């Protein structure tokens, strides 16, 4: 969700409650504000990428525009009635790719056009089938490392096209050749492509022509696999390979081009079974991946001979050429690649996912871990009479305790820092350098503290200690070391704008080192298994579970969920309860962030049971908190959630962990806010803020989120000055900790602007909305939900100032983005429709206003329920329009219903009730019922004076309305309601 901004006249928003960890992408309505929930990116939809790199190797400048029948692809031509050709991007054996403008969806796309004569052996039907297969293969994939497909069809002359995502950048081969690359940089890029290929395999697809030319590197740094033109369903029947390889044309092994005809693919990268005309599967893609990576790392083909026949023979037999003697690529990388280049598919890694996992972790480190496990087993066997402390002393005691900083080599050292800096700066975002400086400083501090504490623990290991606290401390610190390594590797991997926007908050959210010195917390730790082999397995699995937590904190839940689900049965087999409970919790949380709330609920219920049996009290409390989140906030089963409160609170008391308690209270408060129980939400947010300041310090991201959420609740209660104070504190802290250009700073500007608008300070609100919009456009691009939120807020402020034409332009832009990126029934769409209705009323376009408002009303009733306060807001706006259209009875009915909703949902003295009272009074006055109207105006004035103070503009308007009613005047200026309710 996002925190945000004005949501319409009569609905100027009270802020979006924030989750507790990273950046939030907008899912709430503007100037609306919603609580920031917990780790999510709340991914509403990412910005459509633009511009392209050639999908086929060619020089577009040397070829004539394509003509197939009567169809021309010259610039300016319109294809399929919607795609205007902009320029040619590339051409190859199968066809060409052109850049085009899609008038229907208002975006640039890459059109892949198949040459009808590219393979004379295929009929038009076969060609169409093959192209449709590519489209269907890619359309089934939704993965950050796979090029997205938008449309497929036929042109007027019967030829076939596929409309695909435009990617500004270059092929992976060109990226490799563009500048000197370290082996780690190269490996990181290929691992990203490997994840995309693995996603294709998990969807049941085989690429069949993987090579560097079919991988794109965007200017945003993201790697995408493309050109699934030879893909087919992985479940297709196998064709046994022939003993005799198919003949290759001269130079085939030296060419990066796809062959046409019987042998489909690029021989240079083809697995032996394909060279023998056998069936392609995931293992043949894996082989091609290993060939490409081997070439990129060692600048030579893995199979070579004096002639093409000898090279082909080496490829068929899996005889890999040794790496150059002077290479700096570690031996474990070569070992892994050699395994992937085996001639026998059954001897290769079982899947791309497993290959990627093997290349992500230093195999030498794994061997060292196995050797330590063997040593531990031998020691336990020979020294069975010694205590566990004695075993740890012999295994873990190091030659000296004065060089612990060396243990951070590869985790946080000069090389890692340089890689991270390059990854940050290559995002080309304006706040990249500032963010790197802040993150680097935070990590320096964390690493320095770790070295000091680890040295102290090492020295304490020299002498026996009651209860062996030193052993527990070492174990805790080593686990923190692993978590730190996962995070630095993630940030240094490649340029990533999402990583950059969240980097400071994620580093601040690293697991606390102080817990490793907390005697109470250490003694509460459930002991590891005594069996050395089981203990070693648990330690190995802990690393992978901690990686899930790191990816979750960084908002990479889509990347983390598949390996998390795969990891779960492996953890179950070990039978160590605390680790199983943690894994269930992490996978449940990832499912929550992925939108699978029912699946999350099922897993977290299991986590509760396992944690209780294991006596892991802190995990038990966390799991109860997550269950409340799933049942109450996520699935809106509020009554059932309230029934869970006693058990959850009891678990919190027993665990006695204030951070866990504050997280649970935050989720409770969000549920109360969504139920319209704003006073209870406010009270809980205040407790959350108190706990977090105490445990985390005054500048922690969760403290800032709590300040934001408190402002949301205060705004919902009509306490606008208090809300303003909370938002100002959050803004000051964000500027201090994140710098002035971070997207989260824009969120705070937007929320503060909302509070100022509610106070009638529309000029000041407009200035803050402008700042938020500028930051978001710079950081997120022009098509992003948060940009739509800022446009919406900006439009509302312009409307409040009577600048209706300008407001209409901004609001229409916001609506276009939201309708393009969000689901059709998303409440943000209703919000902008409501705002448009108000602005069109100001322009005197009453029928247009009515249509927008009736659509907004239908959406809000469907999504929020018939009795939600936001429904009352739309009813009031609709009532005003109907009155101006002289449909008095219809108008009266809308205001009466709105008043009934507000009197039931809001506190008796809430100023928003004055909106319904004033609207109803206006209708009664026009009907000649001045006495009844005057009574309603008097009540509205009393509410506003008490809630807003005597100097608020709405109080002045109420006084003016009442005075003119008493004198019988009818020439009043139409009131422009400016209050609003929060959006969950």
Long-range contacts (C-beta under 8 A, 24 or more apart in sequence): 1-26, 1-27, 1-28, 1-34, 1-35, 1-36, 1-37, 1-40, 1-42, 2-26, 2-27, 2-28, 2-34, 2-42, 2-747, 2-785, 2-786, 2-789, 3-28, 3-33, 3-34, 3-36, 3-708, 3-712, 3-747, 3-748, 3-750, 3-751, 4-28, 4-29, 4-30, 4-31, 4-32, 4-33, 4-34, 4-747, 4-750, 4-751, 4-754, 4-786, 4-789, 4-793, 4-983, 5-30, 5-31, 5-32, 5-33, 5-750, 5-751, 5-753, 5-754, 5-769, 5-772, 5-789, 5-790, 5-792, 5-793, 5-796, 6-30, 6-31, 6-32, 6-753, 6-754, 6-757, 6-765, 6-792, 6-793, 6-796, 6-797, 6-835, 6-980, 7-31, 7-32, 7-792, 7-796, 7-831, 7-834, 7-835, 7-870, 7-873, 7-980, 7-981, 7-983, 8-796, 8-831, 8-834, 8-835, 8-837, 8-838, 8-873, 8-874, 8-877, 8-980, 9-796, 9-799, 9-800, 9-835, 9-838, 9-839, 9-877, 9-976, 9-977, 9-978, 10-838, 10-873, 10-876, 10-877, 10-915, 10-977, 10-978, 10-979, 10-980, 11-831, 11-834, 11-835, 11-870, 11-873, 11-874, 11-877, 11-979, 11-980, 11-981, 12-754, 12-757, 12-758, 12-796, 12-800, 12-978, 12-979, 12-980, 13-715, 13-754, 13-757, 13-793, 13-980, 13-981, 13-982, 13-983, 14-711, 14-712, 14-713, 14-714, 14-715, 14-716, 14-723, 14-754, 14-758, 14-980, 14-981, 14-982, 15-708, 15-709, 15-711, 15-712, 15-715, 15-723, 15-727, 15-751, 15-754, 15-755, 15-982, 16-708, 16-712, 16-747, 16-751, 16-982, 16-983, 17-669, 17-670, 17-673, 17-708, 17-709, 17-712, 17-982, 17-984, 18-705, 18-708, 18-709, 18-747, 19-705, 20-663, 20-666, 20-701, 20-702, 20-705, 21-502, 21-505, 21-506, 21-509, 21-553, 21-555, 21-701, 21-702, 22-501, 22-502, 22-505, 22-506, 22-509, 22-553, 22-554, 22-555, 22-701, 23-498, 23-501, 23-502, 23-505, 23-555, 23-743, 23-744, 24-744, 24-747, 25-784, 25-785, 25-786, 26-785, 26-786, 26-788, 26-789, 26-828, 27-785, 27-826, 27-828, 28-789, 28-827, 28-828, 28-983, 28-984, 29-789, 29-792, 29-827, 29-828, 29-830, 29-831, 29-832, 29-983, 30-750, 30-754, 30-789, 30-790, 30-792, 30-793, 30-796, 30-814, 30-828, 30-831, 30-832, 31-750, 31-751, 31-753, 31-754, 31-757, 31-765, 31-769, 31-792, 31-793, 31-796, 31-797, 31-980, 32-754, 32-831, 32-980, 32-982, 32-983, 33-708, 33-711, 33-712, 33-715, 33-750, 33-751, 33-754, 33-982, 33-983, 34-712, 34-982, 34-983, 34-984, 35-666, 35-669, 35-670, 35-673, 35-685, 35-705, 35-708, 35-709, 35-712, 35-984, 36-705, 36-708, 36-709, 37-633, 37-666, 37-667, 37-670, 38-629, 38-663, 38-666, 38-667, 39-552, 39-553, 39-555, 39-557, 39-589, 39-593, 40-555, 40-557, 40-592, 40-593, 41-498, 41-555, 41-557, 41-593, 44-785, 44-821, 44-822, 44-826, 45-785, 45-820, 45-821, 45-822, 46-784, 47-780, 47-781, 47-782, 47-783, 47-784, 48-107, 48-165, 48-166, 48-783, 49-165, 49-166, 49-167, 49-168, 49-218, 49-220, 50-107, 50-108, 50-166, 50-168, 51-99, 51-108, 51-166, 51-167, 51-168, 52-89, 52-97, 52-99, 52-110, 52-166, 52-167, 52-168, 53-89, 53-167, 53-168, 53-169, 53-170, 53-171, 53-174, 53-216, 53-217, 54-89, 54-90, 54-97, 54-171, 55-89, 55-90, 55-92, 55-97, 55-110, 55-112, 55-214, 55-226, 55-227, 56-90, 56-91, 56-92, 56-93, 56-94, 56-95, 56-96, 56-97, 56-213, 57-90, 57-92, 57-171, 57-213, 57-256, 57-257, 58-90, 58-91, 58-92, 60-87, 60-88, 60-89, 60-90, 60-91, 63-88, 63-91, 63-96, 66-91, 66-95, 66-96, 66-98, 66-113, 66-115, 68-113, 68-115, 68-116, 68-155, 68-157, 68-159, 69-156, 69-157, 69-158, 69-159, 70-156, 70-157, 71-155, 71-156, 71-157, 71-159, 73-98, 73-113, 79-111, 79-155, 79-161, 80-153, 80-154, 80-155, 80-156, 80-161, 83-109, 83-111, 83-161, 83-163, 85-111, 92-257, 92-258, 93-118, 93-257, 93-258, 93-260, 94-118, 94-229, 94-258, 94-260, 99-166, 100-163, 102-150, 102-151, 102-163, 105-150, 105-820, 106-816, 106-820, 107-783, 108-166, 109-150, 109-151, 109-163, 109-164, 109-165, 109-166, 110-163, 110-164, 110-165, 110-166, 110-167, 111-161, 111-162, 111-163, 111-164, 112-161, 112-162, 112-164, 113-155, 113-159, 113-160, 113-161, 114-159, 114-160, 114-161, 115-159, 116-158, 116-159, 118-260, 119-260, 119-261, 121-261, 121-262, 124-158, 127-160, 128-154, 128-160, 130-229, 131-160, 131-162, 131-229, 132-160, 133-231, 133-232, 134-162, 134-228, 134-229, 134-230, 134-231, 135-162, 137-200, 137-205, 137-228, 137-231, 137-232, 137-233, 138-162, 138-164, 138-228, 138-231, 140-203, 140-204, 140-205, 141-199, 141-200, 141-203, 141-205, 143-195, 143-196, 143-199, 143-200, 143-558, 144-196, 144-222, 144-224, 144-558, 144-559, 145-192, 145-193, 145-195, 145-196, 145-199, 145-222, 145-223, 145-224, 145-225, 146-196, 146-199, 146-200, 146-224, 146-225, 146-226, 147-216, 147-224, 147-225, 147-226, 164-226, 165-224, 167-216, 167-218, 167-224, 167-226, 168-218, 168-219, 168-220, 169-216, 169-217, 169-218, 169-219, 169-220, 170-216, 170-217, 171-212, 171-213, 171-214, 171-215, 171-216, 171-217, 172-212, 172-213, 172-215, 172-216, 172-217, 172-223, 172-292, 172-296, 173-212, 173-213, 173-256, 174-217, 175-217, 176-212, 176-296, 183-297, 183-327, 183-328, 183-329, 183-330, 183-333, 184-419, 185-419, 186-293, 186-296, 186-297, 187-293, 187-297, 187-333, 187-359, 188-493, 188-494, 189-217, 189-223, 189-494, 190-289, 190-292, 190-293, 190-296, 191-356, 191-359, 191-360, 191-493, 192-222, 192-223, 192-493, 192-494, 193-223, 193-225, 193-289, 194-289, 194-352, 194-355, 194-356, 194-359, 195-356, 195-559, 196-223, 196-224, 196-225, 197-225, 197-285, 197-289, 197-352, 198-351, 198-352, 198-353, 198-356, 200-225, 200-228, 200-231, 200-285, 201-234, 201-282, 201-285, 201-351, 201-352, 201-353, 202-353, 202-562, 204-233, 204-234, 204-235, 205-231, 205-232, 205-233, 205-234, 206-231, 206-232, 206-233, 206-234, 206-280, 206-281, 206-282, 206-284, 206-285, 207-231, 207-285, 207-288, 208-232, 208-264, 208-265, 208-274, 208-280, 208-284, 208-285, 209-258, 209-264, 209-265, 209-266, 209-269, 209-288, 210-269, 210-285, 210-288, 210-289, 210-292, 211-256, 211-266, 211-268, 211-269, 211-288, 211-292, 212-256, 212-292, 212-295, 212-296, 213-256, 219-428, 220-427, 220-495, 220-497, 221-423, 221-426, 221-427, 221-494, 221-495, 221-496, 222-494, 222-495, 222-496, 223-494, 229-258, 230-258, 230-264, 230-265, 230-280, 232-280, 234-281, 234-282, 236-279, 237-279, 238-278, 238-279, 238-281, 239-277, 239-278, 239-279, 240-278, 241-272, 241-273, 241-276, 241-277, 241-278, 241-279, 242-276, 242-277, 242-278, 243-276, 244-276, 245-275, 245-276, 245-312, 245-316, 246-275, 246-276, 246-277, 248-275, 248-308, 248-312, 250-308, 251-308, 252-308, 253-301, 253-308, 253-311, 253-312, 253-315, 267-312, 268-301, 270-315, 271-345, 272-315, 272-316, 272-317, 272-318, 272-343, 273-345, 275-312, 275-315, 275-316, 276-316, 281-345, 282-351, 282-352, 283-345, 283-348, 284-345, 285-352, 286-340, 286-348, 286-349, 286-351, 286-352, 286-355, 287-340, 287-341, 287-345, 287-348, 289-340, 289-352, 289-355, 290-337, 290-340, 290-341, 290-355, 291-341, 293-337, 294-320, 294-337, 294-341, 297-323, 297-327, 297-329, 297-333, 297-337, 298-323, 298-324, 298-327, 298-329, 299-324, 300-324, 302-337, 302-341, 316-343, 317-343, 318-342, 318-343, 318-344, 330-362, 330-364, 331-364, 332-362, 332-363, 332-364, 333-359, 335-363, 336-363, 353-562, 353-563, 353-566, 357-563, 362-410, 369-536, 369-539, 369-540, 370-536, 372-536, 373-532, 373-533, 373-536, 376-532, 376-535, 376-536, 377-532, 377-533, 377-536, 380-532, 387-468, 388-468, 388-471, 388-530, 389-464, 389-465, 389-468, 389-471, 392-461, 392-468, 392-471, 392-474, 393-461, 396-461, 396-471, 396-474, 397-458, 397-461, 397-462, 398-458, 401-455, 401-458, 401-459, 401-462, 402-455, 404-451, 404-454, 404-455, 404-458, 405-447, 405-451, 407-454, 407-481, 408-447, 408-450, 408-451, 408-481, 410-485, 411-447, 411-481, 411-484, 411-485, 411-488, 412-443, 412-444, 412-447, 412-484, 412-488, 416-488, 416-489, 416-492, 419-492, 420-488, 420-491, 420-492, 423-491, 423-492, 423-493, 423-494, 423-495, 423-496, 423-499, 424-491, 424-495, 424-499, 424-500, 424-503, 426-495, 427-495, 427-496, 427-497, 427-500, 429-497, 429-500, 429-741, 429-778, 429-779, 430-741, 430-778, 430-779, 431-500, 431-738, 431-739, 431-740, 431-741, 431-742, 431-779, 432-500, 434-739, 434-741, 435-500, 435-503, 435-504, 435-738, 435-739, 435-742, 438-503, 438-504, 438-737, 438-738, 438-739, 439-491, 439-503, 439-504, 439-507, 442-504, 442-507, 442-508, 443-484, 443-488, 443-507, 446-484, 446-507, 446-510, 446-513, 447-484, 449-513, 450-477, 450-480, 450-481, 450-484, 450-513, 453-477, 453-513, 453-516, 453-517, 454-481, 457-516, 467-523, 469-519, 469-522, 469-523, 472-522, 472-523, 472-525, 473-516, 473-517, 473-522, 475-528, 476-515, 476-516, 476-522, 476-525, 477-513, 477-516, 479-511, 479-542, 479-546, 480-510, 480-511, 480-513, 480-516, 482-542, 482-543, 482-546, 483-510, 483-511, 483-546, 483-549, 483-550, 484-510, 486-546, 486-547, 486-550, 486-551, 487-550, 487-554, 490-550, 490-551, 490-554, 490-556, 497-779, 497-780, 498-554, 498-555, 498-556, 499-554, 501-742, 501-743, 501-744, 501-779, 502-554, 502-555, 504-701, 504-737, 504-738, 504-742, 505-701, 505-738, 505-744, 506-553, 506-554, 508-700, 508-701, 508-737, 509-553, 509-701, 509-702, 524-617, 524-618, 526-577, 526-578, 526-614, 526-615, 526-616, 528-576, 529-576, 534-574, 534-575, 534-576, 537-574, 538-574, 538-576, 538-579, 541-567, 541-570, 541-571, 541-574, 541-579, 541-583, 542-579, 545-571, 545-579, 545-582, 545-583, 545-586, 548-583, 548-586, 548-587, 548-590, 549-586, 552-586, 552-589, 552-590, 552-593, 557-590, 557-593, 557-594, 558-594, 560-590, 561-587, 561-590, 561-591, 561-594, 564-590, 577-610, 577-611, 577-613, 577-614, 577-616, 578-611, 578-614, 578-616, 578-619, 580-610, 580-614, 581-607, 581-610, 581-611, 581-614, 581-616, 581-619, 581-620, 581-623, 582-607, 582-619, 584-610, 584-623, 585-619, 585-622, 585-623, 585-626, 588-626, 588-630, 589-626, 592-626, 592-629, 592-630, 592-634, 597-630, 597-634, 597-635, 598-635, 600-626, 600-630, 600-634, 601-627, 601-630, 601-631, 601-635, 604-630, 617-651, 617-654, 617-655, 618-655, 618-657, 618-660, 620-651, 620-654, 620-655, 621-648, 621-651, 621-652, 621-654, 621-655, 621-657, 621-660, 621-661, 621-664, 622-660, 622-663, 624-648, 624-651, 624-652, 624-664, 625-652, 625-660, 625-663, 625-664, 625-667, 628-664, 628-667, 628-668, 628-671, 629-667, 632-667, 632-668, 632-671, 633-667, 633-670, 633-671, 633-674, 636-674, 638-671, 638-675, 641-671, 658-691, 658-694, 658-695, 659-691, 659-692, 659-695, 659-696, 661-691, 662-687, 662-688, 662-691, 662-692, 662-695, 662-702, 662-706, 665-691, 666-705, 666-706, 666-709, 669-709, 669-713, 670-709, 670-984, 673-712, 673-713, 673-716, 673-982, 673-984, 674-984, 676-868, 676-869, 676-905, 676-906, 678-713, 678-716, 678-717, 678-906, 678-907, 678-982, 679-717, 679-907, 681-712, 681-713, 681-716, 682-710, 682-713, 682-714, 682-717, 685-709, 685-710, 685-712, 685-713, 686-710, 698-733, 699-733, 699-736, 699-737, 701-737, 703-733, 704-730, 704-733, 704-734, 704-737, 707-733, 708-747, 708-748, 708-751, 711-751, 711-755, 712-751, 712-982, 713-982, 715-754, 715-755, 715-758, 715-982, 716-981, 716-982, 717-907, 717-910, 718-907, 718-909, 718-910, 718-911, 718-912, 718-947, 718-948, 718-979, 719-947, 720-755, 720-758, 720-759, 720-948, 721-759, 723-755, 723-758, 724-752, 724-755, 724-756, 724-759, 727-751, 727-752, 727-754, 727-755, 728-752, 741-775, 741-778, 741-779, 742-775, 742-779, 743-775, 743-776, 743-779, 743-780, 743-786, 745-775, 746-771, 746-772, 746-773, 746-775, 746-776, 746-779, 746-786, 746-790, 747-772, 747-786, 749-775, 750-789, 750-790, 750-793, 753-793, 753-797, 754-793, 754-980, 757-796, 757-797, 757-800, 757-978, 758-978, 758-979, 758-980, 759-948, 759-952, 760-952, 760-953, 760-954, 760-978, 762-797, 762-800, 762-801, 762-978, 763-801, 765-797, 765-800, 766-794, 766-797, 766-798, 766-801, 769-793, 769-794, 769-797, 770-794, 783-817, 783-820, 783-821, 784-817, 784-821, 785-817, 785-818, 785-821, 785-822, 785-828, 787-817, 788-813, 788-814, 788-815, 788-817, 788-818, 788-821, 788-828, 788-832, 789-814, 789-828, 791-817, 792-828, 792-831, 792-832, 792-835, 795-835, 795-839, 796-835, 799-835, 799-838, 799-839, 799-842, 799-976, 800-976, 800-978, 802-842, 802-976, 804-839, 804-842, 804-843, 805-843, 807-839, 807-842, 808-836, 808-839, 808-840, 808-843, 811-835, 811-836, 811-839, 812-836, 825-859, 825-862, 825-863, 826-863, 827-859, 827-860, 827-863, 827-864, 827-870, 827-983, 828-983, 829-859, 830-855, 830-856, 830-859, 830-860, 830-863, 830-870, 830-874, 831-856, 831-983, 833-859, 834-860, 834-873, 834-874, 834-877, 837-874, 837-877, 837-878, 837-881, 838-877, 838-976, 841-877, 841-880, 841-881, 841-884, 842-976, 846-881, 846-884, 846-885, 847-885, 849-881, 850-878, 850-881, 850-882, 850-885, 853-877, 853-878, 853-881, 854-878, 867-901, 867-904, 867-905, 868-901, 868-905, 869-901, 869-902, 869-905, 869-906, 869-912, 869-981, 870-981, 870-983, 871-898, 871-901, 872-897, 872-898, 872-899, 872-901, 872-902, 872-905, 872-912, 872-916, 873-898, 873-912, 873-915, 873-980, 873-981, 875-901, 876-915, 876-916, 876-919, 876-977, 877-977, 879-919, 879-920, 879-923, 880-919, 880-922, 880-974, 880-977, 883-919, 883-922, 883-923, 883-926, 884-974, 888-923, 888-926, 888-927, 891-919, 891-923, 892-920, 892-923, 892-924, 892-927, 894-919, 895-919, 895-920, 895-923, 896-920, 909-943, 909-946, 909-947, 910-943, 910-947, 911-943, 911-944, 911-947, 911-948, 911-954, 911-979, 912-979, 912-980, 912-981, 913-940, 913-943, 914-939, 914-940, 914-941, 914-943, 914-944, 914-954, 914-958, 914-979, 915-977, 915-979, 917-943, 918-958, 918-961, 918-975, 918-977, 921-961, 921-965, 922-975, 925-965, 925-970, 930-965, 930-968, 933-965, 934-962, 934-965, 934-966, 937-961, 937-962, 937-965, 938-962, 953-978, 954-978, 954-979
